[in-house]
Amino acid sequence: MLRRRSIQIAASGVMAAFVCVGTLLIQIPNPPTKGYINIGDGMIMVSALTFGMWVGAFAGGVGAALADLLSPFAFYAPYTLIIKGIEGLLAGWISGKGSAISAPRMIIAWIIGAGEMVIGYFVVQTVLFGVGAALTEVPGNLFQLAVGGIVGIPVTLVLKRQILAEK
């Protein structure tokens, strides 16, 4: 139990750093919402699908919010903490516990987790800037959703096979 908890804590910190770097790596501003498009969702999916809902929630929320704080988009940090945290939580929860490999379950987890991100930002941006401005960010958020699956699922499949091989 203690070893598992230690691995979970270490994975949370390392994966939050990967999410932060992935989010900072490419930032395409969207002036109507004062937001930006990034590729950090790939690492959120790797975190959640590989290590489960708690690591996914921490890495997604804290890593992405830290990226907001380190960039010109700091006012988004509280929203990002919640939206990306829930994204990681949902994806990790739906994909299931343990080291079992289930690509169909990962696909469902990715779509629901990243779909929550698209809806979450749409709601926040509608409240802050109006529905017209919020709609300008939807294509970029759908791009982020796609990156999450295109990167997250194959990397997770490789990592989980490696983890199973070492047991």
LINKAPE-V320522 format. One record per pair of residues at least 6 apart in sequence whose C-alpha atoms are under 7 Angstrom apart, sorted by the first residue. I is the first residue (numbers start at 1). J is the second residue. Records with the same first field share a line. If there is no record, write none. Layout:
# LINKAPE-V320522
I->J / J
This chain:
# LINKAPE-V320522
8->55
11->55
12->55 / 58 / 59
13->59
15->47 / 59
16->58 / 59 / 60 / 62 / 63
17->63
18->43
19->40 / 43 / 44 / 59 / 60 / 63 / 64
20->40 / 63 / 64 / 66 / 67
22->39 / 40 / 43
23->38 / 39 / 40 / 64 / 67
24->67
26->38 / 39
27->36 / 37 / 38
28->36 / 37 / 38
29->35 / 36 / 37
30->36 / 137
32->133
33->125 / 129 / 133 / 134
35->73
37->140 / 141
38->144
39->144 / 147
41->144 / 145 / 147 / 148
42->147 / 148 / 149 / 151 / 152
43->152
44->56 / 59 / 60 / 88
45->88 / 110 / 148 / 152
46->152 / 153 / 155 / 156
47->55 / 56 / 59
48->55 / 56 / 88 / 89 / 91 / 92
49->91 / 92 / 95 / 106 / 156
50->156 / 160
52->92 / 93 / 97
53->88 / 89 / 90 / 91 / 92 / 93
54->89
56->88 / 89 / 92
57->85 / 86 / 87 / 88 / 89
58->85
60->84 / 85 / 88
61->80 / 81 / 82 / 84 / 85
62->81
64->80 / 81 / 84
65->77 / 78 / 80 / 81
68->74 / 76 / 77
69->77
83->117 / 120
84->117
87->113 / 114 / 116 / 117
88->113
90->109 / 113
91->109 / 110 / 112 / 113
94->109
95->105 / 106 / 109
99->160 / 164
101->157 / 160
106->153
110->149
114->145
118->138 / 141 / 142
122->134
125->134
126->134
